[in-house]
Amino acid sequence: MAVKNKKPIKAADAKPAAQNRAAQIMFAIFAVILILSMVLSAVANY
């Protein structure tokens, strides 16, 4: 039987744009720190 009163399913990323942008910036900063750490470690061991 079909149910007529289904609630619409919300999208997975229904976050506000500002929160999404802040998360992207935090991830970018973390990635840069991680890469710099690996480069520094490689230079120190060379």
C-alpha positions as CSV (number, residue, x, y, z in Angstrom):
1,M,0.0,0.0,0.0
2,A,1.2,3.5,-0.7
3,V,1.6,6.0,2.1
4,K,0.6,9.5,1.1
5,N,1.8,11.4,4.2
6,K,5.5,10.9,3.9
7,K,7.8,13.7,5.1
8,P,10.4,14.8,2.6
9,I,13.9,13.6,3.3
10,K,16.3,16.4,3.9
11,A,19.6,16.6,2.0
12,A,22.7,15.3,3.9
13,D,24.5,18.7,3.7
14,A,21.7,21.1,4.8
15,K,24.3,23.1,6.8
16,P,24.4,26.9,6.4
17,A,26.9,28.1,3.8
18,A,29.0,30.0,6.5
19,Q,29.4,26.8,8.6
20,N,30.4,24.8,5.5
21,R,32.9,27.5,4.5
22,A,34.4,27.6,8.0
23,A,34.8,23.8,7.9
24,Q,36.6,24.0,4.6
25,I,39.0,26.7,5.9
26,M,39.7,24.7,9.0
27,F,40.5,21.6,6.9
28,A,42.7,23.6,4.6
29,I,44.7,24.9,7.5
30,F,45.0,21.4,9.0
31,A,46.2,20.1,5.6
32,V,48.9,22.8,5.2
33,I,50.2,22.2,8.8
34,L,50.3,18.5,8.1
35,I,52.2,19.0,4.8
36,L,54.7,21.5,6.4
37,S,55.3,19.0,9.2
38,M,56.1,16.2,6.8
39,V,58.4,18.5,4.7
40,L,60.2,19.7,7.8
41,S,60.7,16.1,9.0
42,A,62.1,15.0,5.7
43,V,64.5,18.0,5.6
44,A,65.6,17.3,9.2
45,N,66.3,13.6,8.4
46,Y,68.2,14.4,5.2
